């Protein structure tokens, strides 16, 4: 399976890559298929059925609204987040949906959008869409939202084609051991190897402009998070903290990153909080590799870029490339989906990726980079996904801040060594996979266990 850095870092909206971005893409893909097959004028009604985790926490994660917006022809990388609520209200008042943004059809929110208490076998994040005409079913498709905004059609699963792309990479790798061996054989840094692979899809200019665009969206997300105040939507009455913390840190002044560790941590916390508060509010952001863990990588990279006088655009590219190498390994050999393996797959993977990206720009050897990622992931093993109220707020927002600091510490520890360590990254990724398989479903993004239940009992 060939995975690009742009598969892991995608522009979208909050609050969830698997529950918002993925379902919107699936519904938009379904609407597009109706138009491509010339069926749009025959459609009288479309029904959305959400299963498993998409059903259990779908309302809190805006899966219902995202799916409807996708049917109306919107895509997560281009939709205006501020337009969603008024358009949804207009639809509910009128009972009419503009399929693909063009063809009006009747839509009953209660009858045509079903949250079902059952799961489909391939993945806990499943949804089916059916278009009906005068004579019955015109088109039906089931999609799986497998984390990070990735979607897979049921037909691909049945054909065993979900892991093939046809793209041949010059340095393909399926394990950290293979990655290190390729780097050693060809005398390449991890970032250099990843860049060579990216050229299978894009030119150097396209790679550079694409990654700098990703960075610009991350920066804007932080800036939005630092500007906005008030209470996050959803009913938990969680207050935004980033703007107030930012004012407090500005009064202190620019931290001395060499001598003031506590001050440094506060700025890293700030950037992570800003991103994840924007995510919780449904703002524009970047999956990194998911929305639930989207604050970790930008927090670490923001801190490096802001307080390193020598930082430049090349560092941005190398950071993303180094981080993506580890994200590819996590996705290939375990999962980045909280509904599949718990939050260790989201925050754990993002922590490992951030550690790897930082190690790359700090001049780490491939062995030291692998060690940094291993430390970051190892100390998130077993982390459950138990969002209170089905919202990506508690404990998710703070969890990103803690993991961002942890990623920096992991890099520092790895750079103090020579890359030799006891447990390999491959073993830790396998352990994450096995732990996720053993984890009870109530701890995997259903809000039926853990902190989600403890809050209700209190």
C-alpha distance (Angstrom), angle and dihedral (degrees) to the residues before:
residue distance angle dihedral
X1 . . .
X2 3.80 . .
X3 3.81 110.8 .
X4 3.79 123.0 -172.9
X5 3.78 127.6 -149.3
X6 3.81 85.1 -117.2
X7 3.80 90.2 59.4
X8 3.80 89.9 60.0
X9 3.82 96.4 41.1
X10 3.81 109.5 49.4
X11 3.79 129.6 160.7
X12 3.78 110.6 -120.4
X13 3.78 143.5 127.1
X14 3.78 135.6 -88.8
X15 2.86 157.3 -65.8
X16 3.82 100.9 35.7
X17 3.79 137.7 5.4
X18 3.79 93.5 -155.2
X19 3.82 97.2 37.5
X20 3.82 101.5 33.5
X21 3.81 111.5 18.0
X22 3.82 96.2 38.6
X23 3.84 96.5 47.0
X24 3.81 91.7 46.1
X25 3.81 90.0 52.0
X26 3.81 90.8 46.6
X27 3.80 93.7 50.5
X28 3.82 92.1 44.5
X29 3.81 89.4 49.8
X30 3.81 89.8 51.0
X31 3.81 92.3 49.8
X32 3.79 90.1 47.3
X33 3.82 90.2 52.2
X34 3.82 90.6 53.9
X35 3.80 90.4 54.7
X36 3.80 93.6 43.4
X37 3.80 89.6 53.7
X38 3.80 92.0 46.3
X39 3.80 92.9 -118.6
X40 3.80 99.4 121.1
X41 3.82 95.7 98.6
X42 3.82 91.4 51.3
X43 3.81 95.0 52.6
X44 3.78 114.2 107.0
X45 3.78 99.6 165.7
X46 3.83 140.8 5.3
X47 3.79 123.8 -155.7
X48 3.82 124.3 -158.0
X49 3.81 118.8 -157.5
X50 3.81 118.5 -169.3
X51 3.81 120.8 -161.7
X52 3.81 138.9 -170.1
X53 3.77 116.0 -14.0
X54 3.81 92.2 -1.6
X55 3.78 87.0 61.8
X56 3.81 98.0 38.7
X57 3.81 96.0 54.4
X58 3.78 100.0 11.2
X59 3.79 97.8 114.3
X60 3.81 93.3 49.3
X61 3.80 90.5 46.6
X62 3.85 92.8 45.9
X63 3.81 92.1 -118.0
X64 3.79 90.8 142.7
X65 3.81 94.1 53.3
X66 3.81 93.6 40.6
X67 3.80 91.6 52.8
X68 3.77 92.4 50.4
X69 3.81 92.3 47.6
X70 3.80 88.9 50.9
X71 3.81 90.3 54.4
X72 3.79 86.8 53.1
X73 3.81 88.7 59.8
X74 3.80 99.5 -99.2
X75 3.81 122.7 141.4
X76 3.81 124.3 -156.6
X77 3.80 95.5 -122.5
X78 3.80 94.6 54.4
X79 3.81 108.2 27.9
X80 3.80 119.0 110.6
X81 3.84 102.7 -121.9
X82 3.81 91.5 -152.0
X83 3.82 91.2 60.2
X84 3.80 95.9 59.8
X85 3.81 102.6 79.7
X86 3.83 97.1 46.6
X87 3.81 92.1 45.7
X88 3.80 91.8 48.6
X89 3.80 90.1 49.8
X90 3.80 90.6 49.5
X91 3.81 90.2 51.1
X92 3.80 92.7 49.7
X93 3.80 91.5 48.3
X94 3.81 95.1 46.9
X95 3.81 100.7 33.8
X96 3.78 88.0 -138.2
X97 3.83 128.6 118.2
X98 3.80 124.7 -165.5
X99 3.80 101.7 -135.9
X100 3.79 108.8 -142.1
X101 3.80 86.9 -6.2
X102 3.81 91.1 -71.7
X103 3.82 117.5 59.2
X104 3.84 117.0 65.3
X105 3.81 116.3 -139.4
X106 3.78 133.6 167.6
X107 3.82 115.3 -96.1
X108 3.80 125.4 -175.1
X109 3.82 109.9 -166.7
X110 3.80 93.3 -151.4
X111 3.80 98.0 43.7
X112 3.80 102.0 33.4
X113 3.81 100.3 42.7
X114 3.80 111.3 56.8
X115 3.82 127.3 -177.4
X116 3.80 104.2 -158.4
X117 3.79 127.0 -160.8
X118 3.79 94.5 -136.4
X119 3.80 137.9 82.0
X120 3.79 134.9 -134.7
X121 3.81 118.4 -130.1
X122 3.82 104.8 -116.8
X123 3.80 101.4 55.5
X124 3.84 136.4 -8.5
X125 3.83 91.6 -122.4
X126 3.80 102.5 71.6
X127 3.79 135.2 147.9
X128 3.79 134.6 175.8
X129 3.79 127.0 -156.1
X130 3.80 124.6 -164.1
X131 3.79 127.3 -173.3
X132 3.80 115.7 -155.4
X133 3.78 128.0 -159.4
X134 3.77 133.3 -178.5
X135 3.81 92.0 -77.6
X136 3.82 97.0 42.6
X137 3.81 134.0 -94.4
X138 3.79 115.9 17.8
X139 3.79 99.6 174.6
X140 3.79 135.3 -4.7
X141 3.81 128.4 -175.4
X142 3.79 136.7 170.6
X143 3.80 120.4 -150.2
X144 3.77 132.6 -169.6
X145 3.80 119.1 -148.7
X146 3.79 99.9 -151.2
X147 3.80 100.5 -177.9
X148 3.78 136.5 -76.5
X149 3.81 92.0 47.1
X150 3.83 92.3 -63.3
X151 3.82 114.5 141.6
X152 3.79 129.3 -168.5
X153 3.79 125.8 -166.6
X154 3.78 118.1 -130.3
X155 3.80 89.2 -123.7
X156 3.82 89.1 59.6
X157 3.79 90.6 51.5
X158 3.80 92.5 49.3
X159 3.81 90.9 48.9
X160 3.81 91.9 47.1
X161 3.80 88.3 -123.7
X162 3.78 99.7 122.0
X163 3.80 92.0 97.6
X164 3.80 100.1 47.5
X165 3.80 127.7 84.4
X166 3.81 107.4 161.4
X167 3.82 91.9 -126.5
X168 3.80 113.5 128.4
X169 3.80 113.9 -148.9
X170 3.80 122.0 -155.8
X171 3.80 91.5 -138.0
X172 3.78 106.4 26.8
X173 3.80 115.2 176.4
X174 3.78 134.8 179.3
X175 3.80 100.1 -176.6
X176 3.77 139.4 33.0
X177 3.80 88.3 -113.4
X178 3.80 90.1 58.2
X179 3.80 90.8 46.1
X180 3.79 92.4 52.6
X181 3.80 91.8 46.0
X182 3.82 91.5 51.7
X183 3.80 91.3 48.8
X184 3.80 90.8 50.4
X185 3.80 95.6 45.2
X186 3.79 95.3 47.6
X187 3.82 96.3 32.9
X188 3.80 92.4 -122.3
X189 3.76 133.9 146.8
X190 3.80 115.1 -128.3
X191 3.80 91.3 -107.1
X192 3.80 91.5 51.0
X193 3.79 92.0 50.5
X194 3.79 91.9 48.5
X195 3.80 91.3 49.2
X196 3.80 90.3 53.2
X197 3.81 89.2 52.4
X198 3.81 92.9 47.9
X199 3.79 88.7 57.5
X200 3.81 87.1 71.1
X201 3.82 86.0 74.3
X202 3.81 107.1 24.4
X203 3.79 145.5 17.3
X204 3.79 120.7 -103.0
X205 3.79 89.8 -104.6
X206 3.81 91.9 52.3
X207 3.80 92.0 47.4
X208 3.78 91.7 49.9
X209 3.79 96.0 46.1
X210 3.80 91.5 43.5
X211 3.80 94.7 52.4
X212 3.79 92.5 43.5
X213 3.81 87.7 52.3
X214 3.80 89.9 51.8
X215 3.80 88.1 51.7
X216 3.80 92.1 48.7
X217 3.82 90.6 54.2
X218 3.81 90.3 48.7
X219 3.81 90.3 50.1
X220 3.78 92.2 49.0
X221 3.81 90.1 49.0
X222 3.79 89.7 55.5
X223 3.82 91.5 47.3
X224 3.79 91.1 50.6
X225 3.78 89.8 49.3
X226 3.80 90.9 52.0
X227 3.82 92.0 51.1
X228 3.78 101.9 46.1
X229 3.79 124.2 80.6
X230 3.78 136.1 172.0
X231 3.79 134.5 65.8
X232 3.80 123.6 -28.7
X233 3.82 115.4 -120.5
X234 3.78 122.3 -107.1
X235 3.79 106.8 71.7
X236 3.81 102.5 -88.0
X237 3.82 90.7 101.0
X238 3.82 91.4 -134.5
X239 3.82 109.0 172.4
X240 3.80 122.5 -137.0
X241 3.80 110.3 -114.4
X242 3.80 105.9 178.2
X243 3.82 98.6 84.2
X244 3.79 93.5 50.5
X245 3.81 92.6 44.7
X246 3.80 89.6 49.7
X247 3.80 92.1 54.9
X248 3.78 89.8 49.0
X249 3.81 93.2 51.1
X250 3.80 92.2 47.1
X251 3.79 88.7 57.1
X252 3.79 89.3 54.9
X253 3.78 91.7 50.3
X254 3.79 133.1 -136.1
X255 3.79 109.9 -26.1
X256 3.76 123.4 -118.8
X257 3.78 96.6 -122.0
X258 3.78 92.5 -164.5
X259 3.80 99.5 54.8
X260 3.80 105.6 18.8
X261 3.78 109.3 68.5
X262 3.80 93.3 163.0
X263 3.81 92.2 52.5
X264 3.79 90.1 48.5
X265 3.80 91.6 52.9
X266 3.79 91.2 52.0
X267 3.81 91.9 57.4
X268 3.80 91.3 47.7
X269 3.81 88.9 49.2
X270 3.79 89.6 49.6
X271 3.79 95.2 54.8
X272 3.80 93.1 47.0
X273 3.82 92.6 47.7
X274 3.80 91.2 48.9
X275 3.80 93.1 53.4
X276 3.77 96.4 44.5
X277 3.79 94.1 45.7
X278 3.80 88.1 53.9
X279 3.80 88.4 48.4
X280 3.80 92.1 50.8
X281 3.81 88.9 51.4
X282 3.82 91.4 53.2
X283 3.80 96.0 -108.4
X284 3.81 131.6 154.0
X285 3.79 113.6 -75.2
X286 3.79 148.0 139.5
X287 3.79 126.2 -99.2
X288 3.80 104.6 -122.0
X289 2.98 89.0 -163.7
X290 3.83 91.1 -48.9
X291 3.80 135.3 2.6
X292 3.79 94.7 -115.8
X293 3.82 88.2 59.8
X294 3.80 96.8 31.0
X295 3.81 96.7 117.8
X296 3.79 99.1 62.3
X297 3.80 102.7 70.2
X298 3.82 96.5 40.7
X299 3.82 90.7 46.3
X300 3.80 92.3 55.2
X301 3.80 94.3 41.9
X302 3.82 92.2 44.5
X303 3.76 91.0 53.7
X304 3.81 92.8 48.3
X305 3.79 93.5 47.8
X306 3.80 95.7 44.4
X307 3.78 100.0 46.6
X308 3.81 102.5 32.1
X309 3.82 108.0 83.4
X310 3.82 91.0 -160.9
X311 3.82 94.7 52.9
X312 3.81 115.3 125.5
X313 3.80 141.8 169.4
X314 3.80 91.5 -87.2
X315 3.81 87.8 63.2
X316 3.80 89.7 56.3
X317 3.79 91.2 54.3
X318 3.80 93.8 45.8
X319 3.80 92.0 46.8
X320 3.80 92.6 54.2
X321 3.81 92.9 43.8
X322 3.80 93.4 49.6
X323 3.79 91.6 46.0
X324 3.81 92.5 47.4
X325 3.81 92.5 55.3
X326 3.80 89.3 62.6
X327 3.81 93.4 40.5
X328 3.80 89.4 55.1
X329 3.80 90.3 53.9
X330 3.81 92.4 49.1
X331 3.79 92.4 49.6
X332 3.80 95.2 44.0
X333 3.78 97.8 45.7
X334 3.81 104.3 28.7
X335 3.81 126.9 -4.6
X336 3.79 143.3 -84.1
X337 3.82 91.3 -151.0
X338 3.81 119.7 107.6
X339 3.79 89.2 -157.9
X340 3.80 89.6 58.3
X341 3.83 105.6 39.2
X342 3.80 105.9 3.6
X343 3.79 127.7 -109.8
X344 3.80 91.4 -45.5
X345 3.81 84.9 77.6
X346 3.79 92.5 53.8
X347 3.81 109.9 29.9
X348 3.82 92.1 24.8
X349 3.80 93.3 52.3
X350 3.81 92.3 43.9
X351 3.80 91.3 49.6
X352 3.80 90.8 51.8
X353 3.80 91.1 46.3
X354 3.80 93.0 49.6
X355 3.80 90.6 49.1
X356 3.80 90.4 50.5
X357 3.81 93.2 47.2
X358 3.78 92.6 50.0
X359 3.80 91.4 45.9
X360 3.80 90.1 53.2
X361 3.82 94.8 53.8
X362 3.81 91.1 44.2
X363 3.80 90.4 58.7
X364 3.79 100.3 -102.9
X365 3.77 120.2 169.4
X366 3.82 114.6 -116.9
X367 3.82 87.5 -102.9
X368 3.80 92.3 53.1
X369 3.81 90.7 47.3
X370 3.80 90.6 52.4
X371 3.81 89.0 48.7
X372 3.81 92.2 50.8
X373 3.81 91.2 51.2
X374 3.79 91.1 46.8
X375 3.80 92.2 53.1
X376 3.80 91.8 47.4
X377 3.80 93.8 50.6
X378 3.80 97.6 37.5
X379 3.79 92.2 61.4
X380 3.79 93.2 52.4
X381 3.81 96.0 52.0
X382 3.78 113.7 131.7
X383 3.80 94.2 19.9
X384 3.80 108.3 154.9
X385 3.79 127.7 -143.2
X386 3.81 104.9 -130.4
X387 3.82 108.6 147.0
X388 3.79 112.8 -171.5
X389 3.78 110.6 -117.6
X390 3.81 90.3 -0.3
X391 3.81 88.4 -77.4
X392 3.80 126.9 129.6
X393 3.80 91.3 -124.5
X394 3.81 114.7 80.7
X395 3.01 117.9 70.2
X396 3.82 94.0 -8.6
X397 3.81 101.0 75.4
X398 3.81 96.5 51.4
X399 3.79 90.9 38.3
X400 3.81 89.4 63.7
X401 3.81 91.8 52.6
X402 3.80 92.4 50.4
X403 3.82 92.1 47.5
X404 3.82 92.5 49.0
X405 3.81 90.8 57.1
X406 3.79 89.0 44.0
X407 3.82 90.5 54.2
X408 3.80 91.4 54.8
X409 3.79 91.3 48.6
X410 3.80 90.5 49.1
X411 3.80 90.0 54.2
X412 3.79 92.6 47.7
X413 3.80 91.4 51.2
X414 3.81 92.4 47.8
X415 3.80 93.4 48.8
X416 3.80 89.6 54.3
X417 3.80 88.7 61.1
X418 3.79 136.6 55.3
X419 3.80 97.0 -112.6
X420 3.80 95.4 -93.9
X421 3.79 113.7 123.6
X422 3.79 142.0 153.3
X423 3.83 104.4 -110.1
X424 3.79 120.0 40.3
X425 3.79 124.4 -135.4
X426 3.81 88.9 -117.3
X427 3.79 90.8 58.4
X428 3.79 92.3 48.1
X429 3.82 91.6 50.5
X430 3.81 90.3 49.8
X431 3.79 89.1 49.0
X432 3.80 89.9 52.2
X433 3.80 89.1 52.2
X434 3.81 93.3 48.2
X435 3.80 93.4 44.0
X436 3.78 89.7 51.4
X437 3.79 90.9 50.9
X438 3.81 90.1 52.0
X439 3.81 94.0 44.8
X440 3.79 116.0 105.0
X441 3.80 113.9 -111.5
X442 3.80 91.6 -119.6
X443 3.82 87.8 70.2
X444 3.80 94.0 51.8
X445 3.82 109.7 81.6
X446 3.78 97.9 -63.8
X447 3.85 96.8 106.7
X448 3.80 88.2 -134.0
X449 3.80 97.3 114.8
X450 3.78 146.0 23.9
X451 3.79 119.7 25.3
X452 3.80 91.6 -7.5
X453 3.80 90.5 64.6
X454 3.81 94.9 37.3
X455 3.82 89.6 58.0
X456 3.81 91.4 52.4
X457 3.81 91.7 49.2
X458 3.79 91.4 52.2
